[in-house]
Amino acid sequence: MSSTYLFIKHANELLTLKGHSQQPAVKAAMNQLHVINDGAILMKDEQIVAIGETDELLSQFHQEINLAEIIDASGKVVMPGLVDPHTHLVYAGSREEEFNMRLNGATYMEIMNNGGGIHATTTKTRAATIDELKEESIKRLDRFLIHGVTTIEAKSGYGLDWETEYKQLFVAKELNHLHAIDIVSTFMGAHAIPVEYKERPDVFIDLIIDEMLPLVVEEELAVFNDVFCERGVFTPEQSKRLLLAGKNLGLIPKIHADEIEPYGGAELAAAVGAISADHLLKASDEGIKKMAEAGVIAVLLPGTAFFLMEAAANGRKMIDEGVAVALSTDCNPGSSPTASLPFMMNLACMHMGLTPAEAIYAATINAAHAIGKGHEIGSLEEGKKADVLILDVPNYMQTQYLYGMNHTHSVIKAGRIVIDNGALVTNKLKSH
């Protein structure tokens, strides 16, 4: 089969974010975007072949470019495709009534403890068929793609029993083979204590460890194992036992940590060697320090704090302390029903103290490292997967200055155009 070439030329700014394929960017490095003016990229099949100034590539690869489909990015920004490292992609239904309850003073935990929240979505997801879950999830994936996201992490956790957890993971695995967006799966059987185990949380942890984790590994359904470590959900001791059990089976630990109150989640993430600790609104100074020392990535979710009307995590402090920071939508039906990672970047600048350059790092290469993919995606470098985002703005600063807008012009996923002039290409499915 003949090769397919794609050539982007005359980018006003081409942001490569080069040099961080082995380790995420920290501290001052998060402000070095490595910008090429009048930039160009040559792609062959699914990979990047060359990057540089347009005249340089036109001269060096004249023959290949003659065979290529050409995109003129004059007046535009070209950068890596966005990576969302924390989503709850597969679920059924919505919870708009809870939004109104919060506007009238109810808290997130009050709603959950009264049968709403995660429990409400669990009921709907248990009742949904695989086809229904797949149909809902494809719509969400399309929204992600329109906003420039080319890879996401997807958690289970709205089953709290094996049958439904399996359904969620199965659907994510199927969609990874089907949809243009790449999906990396996380098992999160410990998202909440099921109503039937409310007085026996340790028995539920035993059930996950003894029965569910081995099946997840046997069926190759997930890469990561996550737990909601929070007062009223799972204790640090229960969380540690669960994460270490998964780690012994080859599942990489992740943790929902210190979202509602300081609870030792950041410290636990460092102790168990988690790849990331997520939320961290109330993380202690000691926890942040230990995360930096252990190389745990902080996945921050500004949309969740925004939607719950809470103070955001202190991203500025984490970066200054040497923690690698990533950003995510936390796409879910209760606390962050959005697929706009660009808006999360806006919120990170306005509410977390990040610079525009730091927000870009946090939504690309650092996010890729938070799901173990930094060596493949997240920056524009020769040999990496050709996941490219073209933005209809003349410079990267405008992506944050012109906030709350979707600036996506085109998305190239694995060397193939899947968004063109802001619209889904008819065939957005993977090519086989």
Order of alpha helices (4+ residues) and beta strands (2+ residues): beta-beta-beta-alpha-alpha-beta-beta-beta-alpha-alpha-alpha-alpha-beta-alpha-beta-alpha-alpha-beta-alpha-beta-alpha-beta-alpha-beta-alpha-alpha-beta-alpha-alpha-alpha-beta-alpha-beta-beta-beta
